[in-house]
Amino acid sequence: MSVVARLLAARGVEVQGSDAADGAALAALRADGVRVWVGHDAGHVVAAGRPLVDTLVVSSAVRESNPELAAARAAGVRVLHRSQALASLMLGRRAVAVAGAHGKTTTSAMIATVLRAGGTDPSFAIGGTVLLRDPQAPGGHAAIPGGHLGASDVLVAEADESDGSFLNYAPTIAVVTNVEPDHLDHYGSREAFDQAFVDFAGRVRAGGTLVACADDAGAAALAAAHRAGGGSVVTYGAGEADVVVRDVVSVADGASATLSGGPLGQEPLALRLAVPGAHNVLNATAAVVTAVLLGLEPRAAVEGAAAFVGTGRRFEPRGEAAGVRVVDDYAHHPTEIEALLRAARPVAGGGRLLVLFQPHLYSRTRIFADRFAAALALADEVVVTGVYRAREDVDPAVSAATITDLLPVTGTGGGVRAVEDRVQAAHVVAGLARAGDLVLTVGAGDVTELGPVVLADLATRAGDDVAR
């Protein structure tokens, strides 16, 4: 929501809004001159029965009982979903919409990074801060908020499939990183989920292209169907694909591969990334292909990918204390967690890998409990907190133990723990950690706030050790 607000404000639209709690997003909007409130109140929208605004933009998390939404409907104010507002910003632009159960934020940010490095200044709407290599900036990288109004006619956006709202977009290029079942609380079945992606591909504008990962069975099937129907398609992957990815190497401080085929040409191009993980190689390949389709020369596109150093909450370092490094990540689907832990293992080096995981949504936890357990088993120590309910009502039958009961006890410190209180869970993880370990705080909820708790405990313990 804050990204759309930033883009609208940058276009000269008068924007104001509210959130349930204060935080970094509201602070950034204030800095942009946007009026914001903490707390929802009908008086922000209607006064004496008369509308104070032309349009109310809401996310799927806003219920009909919200006082501002209820007041807007009663007063006849136009109500738009977030995706509809973003779709309006795509009008007259070459729009790139990135969809998939996972990889959207990173791939979108990589596309924006490659384009910027190649001399194009795209607008983008991304659910996280984009980090770019910049030797002049503190820490060697610059942070660009997820909402940016560029000078070119290109707009890059995440396309959220969770509620079907990505069907409001009509992109020039649709990127699909995977079609792996998720959000079945909304869709009801795998078939309905798959059909939504078929419909999404069908929204590509005339003359546009679907870019899809051939290594994912769902995305490969989507690409084949779209191509059979006469649509333009470019696939990428390590197997049979238009753009072939070979010689993938992932180490602690990055990854590399060679790319060839399709719009990139037959000469192998060397891809080098500053972020680890074979999954990031695939994400970067999608970004390179997209940039080339938008007019960037292939070699320049591949070289531009090296400028990407991450996004907020995607393997984001939070600090180090007592010889323990703490990293935060947004992974909240089993496939994402498996990819994260495999990429993190070489980063941990000789130390152990400790995970503090907060499940997101009761429905997702219930449906994928066994797969969460299998993914988390890749860590040395696991602490699972209570479920972050987000838009759902509490389900007393689902808890941290729903996952931990399925996990084997493999860690040296007991291995697996279910700790419902998230802050207490952070204290437990800090107590397990020792010098050389890598601690990951993982999940889409407020687990992101727990890195500082872990670091504070570790720093205190280190001080106590010195005192003795």
Secondary structure, DSSP 8 states (H G I E B T S, - for coil): -HHHHHHHHHTT---EEEESS--HHHHHHHHTT-EEEES--GGGTEETTEES-SEEEE-TT--TT-HHHHHHHHTT-EEEEHHHHHHHHHTTSEEEEEESSS-HHHHHHHHHHHHHHTT---EEE-SS-EEEE-TTSGGGEEEE-SEE--SSSEEEEE---TTSGGGG---SEEEES------HHHH-SHHHHHHHHHHHHTTS-TT-EEEEETTSHHHHHHHHHHHHTT--EEEEESSS-SEEEEEEEEETTEEEEEEESGGG-SS-EEEEESS--HHHHHHHHHHHHHHHHTT--HHHHHHHGGGEEEETTBSEEEEEETTEEEEEE---SHHHHHHHHHHHHHHHTTS-EEEEE--B-HHHHHHTHHHHHHHHTTSSEEEE---B-TTS---TT--THHHHTTS---STT-SEEE-SSHHHHHHHHHHH--TT-EEEEE-SSGGGGGHHHHHHHHHHHHHHHHH-
